[in-house]
Amino acid sequence: MKAQEILNGMTLDEKIYHLVQMTTMTYLKTDGTNIVTGPNSRMQLDKEYIYEVGTLLNLVGAQTMIDALTNFLNGSKKKVTPVFMQDVIHGHRTLYPINLGVAASFNRELAHDLAAMAAKEASLDGVSVAFAPMVDLVRDPRWGRVMESSGEDPYLNGEMAAATVKGFQGDMGKYNIAACVKHYAAYGGAEAGRDYNTVDMSERTLRQYYLPPYKAAVDAGVKMVMTAFNIVDGVPCSGNKWLVKDILRDEWGFDGVVISDYSAFEEMIDHGNCQDRKECAYLAMEATEDIEMMSPCYALYLKELINEGKITIKQVDDAVLRILKLKEELGVFENPYRSVNVEEAARVQVGPEHRALARCGAEESAVLLKNNGILPLSKDVKSVALIGPNANTGEIHGSWHCGGKIDETITVLEGFKNIIGDRVKYAKGCDILYNSTDESMIDEAVKLASECEVCVLCLGEHQEYSGEGNCRANIELPEVQYKLLEKVLEVNKNVVVALFAGRPLAISKLDELAPAILDMWMPGTEAGNACANLIFANAIPSGKITMTFPRELGQVPIYYNAYRTGRPKLEEDDFNRVRFTSSYLDMPNSPLYPFGYGLSYTDFEYSDFKLSASKMKRDETLVASVKVKNVGKYKAKEAVQFYIRDVVGSVVRPMKELKGFEKIELDIGEEKTVEFTITEDMLKFWNKDMDFVAENGKFEVFIGKDSRCKPYASFELV
């Protein structure tokens, strides 16, 4: 085995430096100035071994990779090829919708194909590992990184994680890259929705809700896992032996590479869990962390810890060997430059085929939140006033845009012109700043609205109001956007709102005012074409939200699969308070839009619900089925959702849990039977003794359009 041979030929210092990750920019100059004055000035690394580090991050462009790798290998004594890693979050150069949007498609195959497209583009630029998928379950839309997640449901999150992993990795061929699932674990549980903040939850909650998506990625064969910045049970994830060694490696059997997040090792000092870098290195190695990203604890102190007998050379060897095995599987020992190809990258990236797939992703991810009948617009419309701060900008392709370029993103104005030409007129109306009070552009927009048959307002957030570190305490639209909308409605009632955001927003006022709302999320490179296609019915909305939209911020966190309470408010939609029940004085308990919600231009009729038996023995299965018919006017897709409720348990169980879904396409008048198989594993949970079991008893079955669907049958596990 090549990996073992290389390990056998390495000195201890070379092994230790192989566990260090540096930025690609460190190796772009041959005179050594980057090494002296760049990241190394903080990291205090030994210049003799700087060319022996094992992995590099933050690569953009094929020629950059070629230059950096050539310089690296020229400076290295052992010539052990580094692997280039990058945050390929929702596309590489051709961007598709943010992950929250892709999840809203409820389409595993689409998620797979989009990841495979990103892998091809990234591999041509020399990237071998994507720091994705991010599978952190999240219930608080204030959190900036919600845009990277699949939302609030562990099952859906796991399905999207597995599809994305398989899309990136494929058969690990020429155009595939290794996936790195992140952030292990419970990063999305940050208190107050504030990035890097405290995470505190019971082991049952951790295991029942937060860990399953990571496990799904591991079961799908993911090659790497990234640990999170946060604490779990009071211990930072980077040095959490119980979390990484005991659960991830020993319990789940993961034998791949574990990497820290950016400088997370030495941040254990700021957490107050370690007194110095040496202790950080010790705890991380004990936890079986392999790669330290952009901090120097391993490089400065592993050798000292070995000499003191606190850790062993075997622990270091095991970590290095895991990295070398990944490199061997990627084929970089035989071909250090792997798939990098400047000419092919220029031809493939943002090409027609990839744009078409990205456009499909944006169309299928969009969610129609409201429609009073105004949508879709006719292509024969006489004139359209396109108004709003997101109408004529490429800055709607999403945060974490990797190599994506703003000037390559199709604006909504361009998309409309592609369908109705000069019949679309544009006015900005207001700016996008969340704290803006500038109303100076409203009058121009109102005048335009008064002159046109229909108005489309492109409202929402700027793309950089979500993503890492971009958390928000207020998730309402700015007041200036509401003033713009109200003024336009005074002169023209035919108004459609296209909403662009990286998270669910608290938009009760928008729902009250706007005749129609189409949530585009942040749609990617083909944003404008996708938006126009949906509004003019070249594509039919089929997305379903994967995070609950609150009526008001005060309801957060709000999620569909919550535990039941001893004093429930029976009518959740009732605006009247019922004292001494779990309720609010000033609003209903129910959300504005529930998990799984999304409208279409057509109508789907559900009928003939069936359950194959009323009792199920262990190791047997049942089949739940329903007929779905398209009774509307458009051929369209529908995400059929399957939920189960465990009626009585040794610990309180959720009100319902998503256990399956199927995205189907039906022509006008077409009917299809959709079936879901119920297994014993589907019914398991962490009981009062923290055993993962299915308990005998009654279960209720739900199939419908969203999480509000009612139970239609029950069965008993015996």
C-alpha positions in Angstrom: 0.0 0.0 0.0 1.5 3.3 -1.1 0.1 5.2 2.0 1.8 2.8 4.4 5.1 3.0 2.5 5.0 6.8 2.6 4.3 6.8 6.3 7.2 4.4 6.9 9.5 6.8 5.3 8.5 9.9 7.2 10.3 11.4 10.2 8.3 12.3 13.3 8.5 16.0 12.4 7.3 15.3 8.9 4.4 13.3 10.3 3.4 16.0 12.7 3.5 18.7 9.9 1.4 16.4 7.7 -1.4 17.0 10.2 -1.3 20.8 9.6 -3.5 22.6 7.1 -2.4 25.9 5.6 -3.9 28.3 3.1 -3.0 27.9 -0.5 -1.8 31.6 -0.7 1.1 30.6 1.5 2.7 28.8 -1.5 2.0 31.3 -4.3 5.4 33.1 -4.0 8.7 31.4 -4.5 10.7 34.0 -2.6 9.3 32.9 0.8 7.7 36.2 1.6 4.2 34.7 2.1 5.6 32.1 4.5 7.3 34.7 6.6 4.7 37.5 6.5 1.5 35.5 5.8 -0.4 33.1 8.0 2.8 31.6 9.3 3.7 34.8 11.2 0.9 34.0 13.6 1.3 30.2 13.5 5.1 30.3 14.3 5.7 27.2 12.2 9.2 25.8 11.5 10.1 27.1 8.0 12.1 23.9 7.4 8.8 21.9 7.4 6.4 24.4 5.9 6.5 22.4 2.6 5.6 19.2 4.4 2.1 20.1 5.5 -0.5 17.7 4.4 -3.4 19.8 3.1 -4.2 23.2 1.8 -7.4 25.2 1.8 -9.1 28.1 0.0 -8.2 27.5 -3.6 -9.8 29.5 -6.5 -8.8 28.7 -10.1 -7.0 26.0 -12.0 -3.9 28.1 -12.6 -3.7 29.1 -8.9 -3.6 25.4 -8.0 -0.9 24.6 -10.6 1.3 27.5 -9.4 0.8 26.7 -5.7 1.4 23.0 -6.1 4.5 23.5 -8.3 6.0 25.8 -5.7 5.1 23.4 -2.9 6.7 20.4 -4.6 9.8 22.3 -5.5 10.2 23.3 -1.8 9.4 19.9 -0.4 12.0 17.2 0.5 9.6 14.3 0.6 7.3 15.5 -2.3 4.2 14.2 -0.6 1.4 15.9 -2.5 -0.9 18.1 -0.5 -4.6 17.9 -1.1 -6.5 21.1 -1.9 -9.8 21.7 0.0 -12.5 24.3 -0.5 -15.9 25.4 0.7 -17.9 24.2 -2.2 -21.2 24.9 -0.6 -23.9 25.4 -3.3 -21.8 25.2 -6.4 -18.3 26.0 -7.4 -18.3 28.4 -10.4 -21.9 27.7 -11.5 -23.9 28.3 -8.4 -27.2 26.6 -7.6 -29.6 27.6 -4.8 -28.4 27.8 -1.2 -28.8 24.4 0.5 -32.0 25.5 2.4 -33.4 26.0 -1.1 -32.2 22.7 -2.5 -33.8 20.9 0.5 -37.0 22.7 -0.3 -37.1 20.8 -3.6 -37.7 17.6 -1.7 -35.8 16.0 -4.5 -32.9 13.7 -3.7 -31.9 13.2 -7.3 -31.7 16.9 -7.9 -29.5 17.3 -4.8 -27.2 14.5 -6.1 -26.9 16.0 -9.6 -26.2 19.5 -8.4 -23.4 18.2 -6.2 -22.0 16.1 -9.0 -21.9 19.3 -11.2 -20.1 21.2 -8.5 -17.6 18.4 -8.1 -16.8 18.4 -11.8 -16.2 22.2 -11.8 -14.2 22.1 -8.6 -12.0 19.1 -9.7 -11.1 21.0 -12.9 -9.8 23.8 -10.7 -7.7 21.4 -8.6 -10.0 21.0 -5.6 -10.0 17.4 -4.2 -12.2 17.9 -1.1 -15.4 19.9 -0.6 -16.1 21.2 2.9 -19.7 20.1 2.4 -22.4 19.0 2.9 -23.3 21.1 6.0 -26.0 19.0 7.8 -26.5 21.0 11.0 -30.1 20.8 12.1 -31.4 24.3 12.9 -34.6 25.6 14.5 -33.6 29.2 14.8 -33.8 31.3 11.6 -31.7 34.1 13.2 -28.6 31.9 12.7 -26.6 33.0 9.7 -25.6 29.6 8.6 -29.2 28.4 8.2 -28.7 29.0 4.5 -26.2 26.2 4.4 -28.5 23.7 6.2 -31.5 21.6 5.1 -33.6 22.9 7.9 -35.3 21.6 11.0 -36.0 17.9 10.2 -33.4 15.2 10.9 -34.8 12.7 8.3 -34.9 15.2 5.4 -31.5 16.6 6.4 -30.1 13.0 6.4 -31.6 12.2 3.0 -30.2 15.4 1.4 -26.8 14.7 3.1 -26.6 11.2 1.7 -27.6 12.4 -1.8 -25.0 15.2 -1.7 -22.2 13.0 -0.5 -22.9 10.5 -3.3 -23.1 13.4 -5.8 -19.7 14.8 -4.8 -17.9 11.4 -4.5 -19.5 9.2 -7.1 -17.0 6.4 -7.8 -14.1 8.7 -6.8 -13.3 9.1 -10.5 -11.7 11.9 -12.4 -14.5 14.4 -11.9 -15.4 13.4 -8.3 -14.1 15.0 -5.1 -14.3 13.8 -1.5 -17.1 15.2 0.7 -16.5 16.5 4.2 -19.7 16.5 6.3 -19.9 19.3 8.9 -20.1 20.6 11.6 -20.0 17.7 14.0 -22.0 18.2 16.1 -25.1 20.3 16.9 -23.5 23.5 15.5 -27.0 24.6 14.5 -28.2 24.5 18.1 -26.5 27.7 19.0 -28.4 29.7 21.6 -30.1 32.9 20.5 -29.3 32.0 16.9 -25.9 33.6 17.3 -22.9 32.0 15.5 -20.2 30.3 17.6 -22.4 30.6 20.7 -23.1 28.1 23.4 -24.9 24.8 22.6 -26.5 23.1 25.5 -28.9 20.2 25.2 -29.7 16.8 26.6 -28.0 13.7 25.2 -31.5 12.5 24.1 -32.1 15.6 22.1 -28.6 15.4 20.6 -29.1 11.8 19.5 -32.8 12.0 18.5 -32.6 15.2 16.4 -29.1 16.5 15.8 -26.9 13.5 15.3 -28.9 11.5 12.6 -28.0 13.7 9.6 -24.2 13.2 10.3 -24.8 9.5 10.7 -26.6 9.5 7.4 -23.6 11.0 5.7 -21.3 8.5 7.4 -23.5 5.7 6.2 -23.4 7.1 2.7 -19.6 6.8 2.7 -18.5 10.3 3.4 -14.6 10.5 3.4 -14.2 13.3 5.9 -15.9 14.9 8.9 -15.3 18.4 10.2 -15.8 19.1 13.9 -17.7 22.2 15.1 -16.7 25.3 16.9 -19.2 24.9 19.7 -19.3 22.8 22.9 -21.3 19.6 23.4 -22.0 18.8 27.0 -19.6 21.5 28.1 -16.6 20.3 26.0 -15.5 21.9 22.7 -16.1 19.6 19.8 -12.4 19.8 18.7 -11.3 18.1 21.9 -14.4 16.1 22.7 -13.3 12.5 22.9 -16.8 11.2 23.7 -18.2 12.8 20.6 -15.4 12.1 18.1 -13.8 8.8 19.2 -16.5 7.1 21.2 -19.5 8.0 19.0 -18.2 8.9 15.5 -15.4 6.3 15.3 -16.2 3.5 17.7 -20.0 3.5 17.7 -20.6 4.5 14.0 -17.4 2.9 12.6 -16.1 6.0 10.8 -12.5 5.4 9.8 -12.0 8.4 7.6 -10.3 11.8 8.2 -11.5 14.2 10.9 -10.6 17.9 10.5 -11.1 20.9 12.8 -12.8 24.0 11.7 -10.7 27.2 11.1 -8.4 27.7 14.2 -10.8 25.7 16.4 -8.1 23.9 18.3 -6.6 27.0 19.9 -10.0 28.4 20.4 -10.4 25.8 23.2 -8.4 28.3 25.2 -11.0 31.0 24.7 -13.7 28.5 25.6 -11.9 28.1 28.9 -11.5 24.4 28.4 -7.7 24.5 27.9 -5.0 26.7 29.5 -2.6 26.7 26.5 -1.9 25.3 23.0 -0.2 22.3 24.4 -3.3 21.2 26.2 -5.4 21.9 23.1 -3.1 19.5 21.1 -3.4 16.8 23.8 -7.2 16.9 23.9 -7.5 17.0 20.1 -5.2 14.0 19.6 -7.0 12.1 22.4 -10.2 12.8 20.5 -8.6 11.3 17.3 -8.7 14.6 15.4 -6.5 14.2 12.3 -6.1 17.7 10.7 -5.6 21.0 12.5 -6.9 23.8 10.3 -5.0 27.1 10.6 -3.7 26.9 14.2 -0.3 25.5 15.3 -1.1 23.4 18.4 -0.1 20.1 16.8 3.0 21.5 15.1 4.3 23.1 18.2 3.5 20.6 20.9 2.9 17.0 19.6 6.5 16.1 19.8 6.8 17.4 23.3 3.7 15.5 24.3 5.2 12.3 22.9 8.4 12.8 24.8 6.4 13.3 28.0 4.5 10.0 27.3 1.1 11.7 27.3 0.4 10.6 23.7 2.0 7.9 21.6 3.7 7.9 18.2 1.0 5.3 17.1 -1.7 7.9 17.7 0.2 10.3 15.3 0.8 7.4 12.8 -2.9 6.5 12.8 -3.9 10.1 12.1 -1.3 10.5 9.3 -2.2 7.2 7.7 -5.9 8.2 7.5 -4.9 11.3 5.6 -2.5 9.3 3.3 -5.2 6.7 2.6 -7.5 9.5 1.4 -4.8 10.9 -0.8 -4.2 7.4 -2.2 -7.9 7.0 -3.0 -7.9 10.4 -4.7 -5.0 9.3 -6.8 -2.7 12.2 -6.1 0.4 10.1 -5.5 0.3 8.9 -9.2 -0.9 12.3 -10.5 -0.2 15.2 -8.1 -2.2 17.6 -10.3 -5.1 15.1 -10.5 -8.0 16.6 -12.6 -6.9 20.2 -12.9 -7.3 21.5 -16.4 -7.2 25.2 -17.3 -8.7 24.9 -20.7 -11.4 22.4 -19.8 -12.4 24.4 -16.8 -12.9 27.5 -19.0 -15.1 25.4 -21.4 -17.2 23.6 -18.8 -17.7 26.1 -15.9 -20.8 28.2 -16.3 -21.4 26.5 -19.6 -24.9 25.9 -21.1 -25.3 22.4 -19.6 -24.4 23.5 -16.1 -26.5 26.7 -16.3 -29.5 24.6 -17.3 -29.1 22.3 -14.3 -28.6 25.3 -12.0 -31.7 26.8 -13.4 -33.7 23.6 -12.8 -32.5 23.6 -9.3 -33.6 27.2 -8.7 -37.0 26.5 -10.2 -37.7 23.4 -8.2 -36.4 25.0 -5.0 -38.7 28.1 -5.1 -41.7 28.0 -2.8 -45.0 29.7 -3.7 -46.1 31.0 -0.3 -49.2 32.9 -1.3 -51.3 33.4 -4.5 -54.7 35.0 -4.8 -54.9 34.0 -8.4 -52.6 36.6 -10.0 -50.0 34.1 -10.7 -48.9 32.9 -13.2 -48.6 36.0 -15.3 -49.6 35.8 -19.0 -46.8 36.1 -21.5 -49.1 38.5 -23.3 -49.1 41.0 -20.5 -48.9 44.5 -21.8 -46.4 45.9 -19.3 -44.6 44.9 -16.1 -43.1 47.2 -13.6 -40.2 45.4 -12.1 -39.3 47.1 -8.8 -37.1 46.5 -5.8 -33.5 46.3 -4.6 -33.2 42.7 -5.7 -34.5 43.2 -9.2 -31.4 44.3 -11.1 -28.5 42.8 -9.2 -26.4 39.7 -9.5 -26.0 39.7 -5.7 -28.8 37.2 -5.2 -26.7 34.1 -6.0 -26.1 33.4 -2.3 -23.5 33.7 0.4 -20.6 31.2 0.4 -20.4 31.6 -3.4 -17.0 30.0 -3.8 -15.8 30.8 -7.4 -19.2 32.2 -8.5 -19.1 35.7 -10.0 -21.7 38.4 -9.7 -21.4 39.5 -13.3 -22.2 35.9 -14.4 -25.4 35.8 -12.5 -28.6 36.5 -14.4 -30.5 39.3 -12.8 -34.3 39.2 -12.6 -34.5 42.1 -15.0 -32.5 40.1 -17.6 -34.7 37.1 -16.9 -37.9 39.1 -17.6 -36.4 40.6 -20.7 -35.7 37.1 -22.0 -39.4 36.3 -21.9 -41.3 39.6 -22.5 -38.6 41.9 -23.9 -39.0 45.6 -23.6 -42.5 45.3 -22.0 -40.7 45.1 -18.6 -39.7 48.4 -17.0 -37.4 48.8 -14.0 -37.2 51.1 -10.9 -35.1 50.3 -7.8 -37.6 51.7 -5.3 -35.3 51.5 -2.3 -31.9 50.0 -1.3 -31.3 46.7 0.4 -29.8 47.8 3.7 -31.5 46.2 6.7 -31.4 49.5 8.6 -32.2 51.8 5.6 -34.6 54.7 6.1 -34.0 56.2 2.6 -37.4 56.7 0.9 -36.1 58.9 -1.9 -36.5 56.3 -4.7 -40.1 55.3 -3.8 -41.9 58.1 -5.9 -40.2 57.0 -9.1 -41.2 53.4 -8.5 -44.8 54.4 -7.7 -45.0 56.4 -10.9 -43.8 53.4 -12.9 -46.3 51.1 -11.1 -49.1 53.4 -12.0 -48.2 53.1 -15.7 -48.0 49.3 -15.9 -50.4 46.5 -16.0 -48.7 44.4 -13.4 -46.0 45.0 -10.7 -43.4 42.5 -9.5 -41.5 43.6 -6.4 -38.2 41.9 -5.7 -37.8 42.3 -1.9 -35.9 40.6 0.9 -32.4 40.5 2.2 -28.9 41.1 0.7 -27.1 37.8 0.1 -24.5 38.7 2.7 -27.1 39.0 5.5 -26.9 35.2 5.9 -23.9 32.9 5.9 -21.2 32.4 8.5 -21.1 35.2 11.1 -24.2 36.9 9.5 -26.8 36.3 12.2 -29.8 38.6 12.7 -31.7 39.6 15.8 -34.5 41.0 13.5 -35.7 38.8 10.7 -38.5 41.1 9.4 -38.3 43.0 6.2 -37.0 46.6 6.6 -39.8 49.1 7.1 -38.7 51.0 3.9 -39.6 47.9 1.9 -43.1 47.8 3.4 -43.5 51.5 2.6 -42.5 50.8 -1.0 -45.0 48.0 -1.2 -47.9 50.0 0.4 -47.3 52.9 -1.9 -47.3 50.7 -5.0 -50.5 48.9 -3.9 -52.2 52.3 -3.7 -51.8 52.8 -7.5 -51.8 49.1 -8.7 -53.4 46.1 -7.0 -51.8 43.6 -9.4 -48.7 43.0 -7.3 -46.4 40.0 -7.0 -43.6 39.8 -4.5 -40.5 37.8 -5.4 -38.7 37.3 -2.1 -35.0 36.7 -2.0 -33.6 35.6 1.4 -31.1 33.2 3.0 -33.5 32.2 5.8 -37.1 32.1 6.8 -38.4 35.6 7.5 -41.1 36.8 9.9 -43.3 38.3 7.3 -46.9 38.3 8.6 -47.3 41.9 7.4 -46.1 40.9 3.9 -48.5 37.9 3.9 -51.3 40.3 4.8 -50.5 42.9 2.1 -49.1 41.1 -0.9 -51.5 39.3 -3.3 -48.8 36.8 -4.2 -45.4 35.8 -2.7 -42.8 33.6 -4.4 -39.9 32.7 -2.2 -36.8 32.3 -4.4 -34.3 31.9 -1.5 -30.9 32.9 -3.0 -31.2 31.0 -6.3 -27.7 31.0 -7.7 -26.2 31.8 -11.1 -29.5 31.4 -13.0 -31.5 33.4 -10.5 -33.2 35.8 -12.9 -34.1 33.2 -15.5 -35.6 30.9 -12.9 -37.6 33.6 -11.3 -39.0 34.8 -14.7 -39.8 31.2 -15.7 -41.8 30.6 -12.6 -43.7 33.8 -12.7 -44.7 33.2 -16.4 -45.4 29.5 -15.9 -42.5 28.2 -18.0 -41.9 26.3 -14.8 -44.4 25.5 -12.1 -43.6 26.0 -8.4 -43.2 22.8 -6.4 -40.9 23.7 -3.5 -41.9 23.1 0.1 -40.3 25.0 3.0 -38.0 22.9 5.3 -38.1 25.4 8.1 -41.1 26.8 9.8 -41.9 30.5 9.1 -42.9 32.2 12.4 -45.6 34.8 12.5 -43.4 37.0 14.7 -39.8 36.7 15.9 -41.1 36.0 19.5 -42.2 32.6 18.4 -38.7 31.5 17.6 -37.6 28.7 18.0 -40.7 27.2 16.3 -40.6 23.8 14.6 -43.2 21.2 13.7 -41.7 18.1 15.4 -41.8 19.5 18.9 -42.7 17.5 22.0 -46.2 17.5 23.3 -47.2 19.3 26.4 -49.5 18.5 29.3 -51.5 21.7 28.8 -51.8 22.0 25.0 -53.8 24.8 23.3 -56.1 22.6 21.2 -56.8 25.2 18.6 -53.3 26.3 17.6 -54.6 28.8 15.0 -57.0 30.5 17.4 -56.1 34.2 18.0 -57.9 34.1 21.4 -55.8 33.3 24.4 -56.8 30.2 26.4 -55.4 30.8 29.9 -53.5 28.1 31.7 -52.6 26.4 28.4 -49.3 26.6 26.5 -50.1 29.8 24.6 -49.4 33.4 24.0 -51.4 36.4 25.1 -51.1 38.2 21.8 -50.9 35.7 18.9 -51.7 32.1 18.0 -49.3 29.2 18.6 -49.3 28.2 14.9 -46.7 29.5 12.5 -47.3 31.7 9.5 -46.2 28.8 7.2 -45.7 25.3 8.5 -42.9 22.8 7.7 -43.5 21.2 4.3 -45.8 24.0 3.1 -45.8 25.2 -0.5 -48.4 26.0 -3.1 -48.6 25.3 -6.8 -50.4 26.7 -9.9 -52.3 23.4 -10.1 -54.3 21.5 -7.5 -53.6 18.0 -6.1 -56.3 15.8 -4.7 -55.4 13.1 -2.1 -57.7 10.1 -1.7 -58.1 6.4 -1.0 -55.7 6.4 2.0 -54.8 2.8 2.9 -52.8 0.9 5.5 -52.0 -2.7 4.7 -52.8 -3.9 8.3 -53.7 -2.7 11.7 -51.0 -4.6 13.5 -47.3 -5.0 12.8 -45.0 -7.6 14.4 -41.3 -6.8 14.9 -39.2 -7.4 11.8 -42.4 -7.1 9.7 -43.4 -4.2 7.5 -46.6 -2.3 6.7 -47.4 -0.3 3.6 -49.2 3.1 3.8 -50.5 4.4 0.5 -52.5 7.2 -1.0 -53.7 8.2 -4.5 -52.7 11.6 -5.7 -54.4 13.2 -8.7 -53.6 16.4 -10.5 -57.0 18.1 -10.8 -55.7 21.5 -11.9 -54.6 23.2 -15.1 -50.9 22.5 -15.3 -48.6 19.5 -15.4 -46.6 19.8 -12.2 -44.7 18.2 -9.4 -45.8 17.5 -5.8 -43.8 16.5 -2.8 -45.9 13.9 -1.0 -45.0 13.8 2.7 -45.3 10.9 5.1 -45.4 11.4 8.9 -45.8 9.1 11.9 -46.8 9.9 15.5 -45.9 7.5 18.4 -49.0 7.9 20.6 -47.5 6.8 23.9 -43.9 6.3 24.9 -41.7 5.8 27.9 -40.5 9.3 27.2 -42.7 12.0 25.6 -42.6 11.8 21.8 -43.0 14.5 19.1 -46.3 15.5 17.8 -45.3 14.0 14.4 -42.1 13.1 12.6 -41.4 13.0 8.9 -40.5 9.5 7.9 -40.6 9.6 4.1 -41.4 11.7 1.0 -41.6 11.2 -2.7 -41.5 13.9 -5.4 -43.9 12.9 -8.2 -44.8 14.6 -11.5 -48.4 14.4 -12.7 -49.9 15.6 -16.0 -53.3 17.3 -16.0 -55.8 14.7 -14.8 -53.2 12.1 -14.1 -53.4 10.0 -10.9 -50.7 8.0 -9.2 -50.6 5.7 -6.1 -47.8 6.6 -3.7 -46.6 4.0 -1.2 -44.5 4.2 1.9 -43.1 1.1 3.7 -43.2 1.2 7.5 -40.3 -0.7 9.2 -39.5 -1.3 12.8 -36.3 0.9 12.5 -38.6 3.8 11.5 -40.3 3.6 14.9 -37.1 3.6 17.1 -36.2 6.3 19.5 -34.0 6.9 22.5 -36.1 5.6 25.4 -36.0 6.5 29.1 -33.0 4.2 29.6 -31.2 5.7 26.6 -31.7 2.6 24.5 -32.5 3.0 20.8 -35.6 0.9 20.5 -39.2 0.7 19.1 -41.7 0.3 21.9 -45.0 -1.7 21.5 -48.1 0.4 21.2 -50.2 2.6 18.9 -48.9 4.7 16.0 -50.8 7.2 13.8 -50.1 7.6 10.1 -50.3 10.9 8.1 -49.8 11.5 4.4 -50.4 14.9 2.9 -49.2 18.1 1.4 -47.4 19.5 4.5 -46.9 18.9 8.2 -50.5 20.1 9.0 -52.0 16.9 7.4 -54.3 15.0 9.7 -53.9 11.3 10.7 -55.9 8.9 8.5 -55.1 5.6 10.1 -53.3 3.9 13.0 -51.6 0.6 13.7 -50.2 -1.2 16.6 -46.7 -2.5 17.0 -46.9 -5.9 18.8 
